[in-house]
Amino acid sequence: MLIKKKKKNIFGRFSFQIVVIVVLVVVFVMGSALSKELYREYQIKKEVDALKAEIESMENDNYELSQMIEYYKTEEYKEAEARKRLNLKAEGEKVVMISESESEYEEIVDGEKGATIEISNRLKWWNYFFASR
């Protein structure tokens, strides 16, 4: 009878260890699956936030474009473009043309002889940077 009690005790301990190991494995597997799902949920939330920000940016761009379209439909814009591109003027408006000098040279009068010396713009810059002072 003593032998049977020892065998039951060994099997009882052995079965308890197996149960503990199985429970630990199940807990580990469940914890691993839970952590994967939490990480996946975090990534999805981050992606949703990025998409919401992109939607907001596109809505702002859309609003700006609609405002530009409304401005392009106004007479003020059409008049400004006609002035700029077609060189048109409004009624009662006077246009003044200022012509630039045709010569790119500057005339300098030589003090001793009274002769006129012409200096090109390029030579002026050369003298400005490289001439001795």
Order of alpha helices (4+ residues) and beta strands (2+ residues): alpha-alpha-beta-beta-alpha
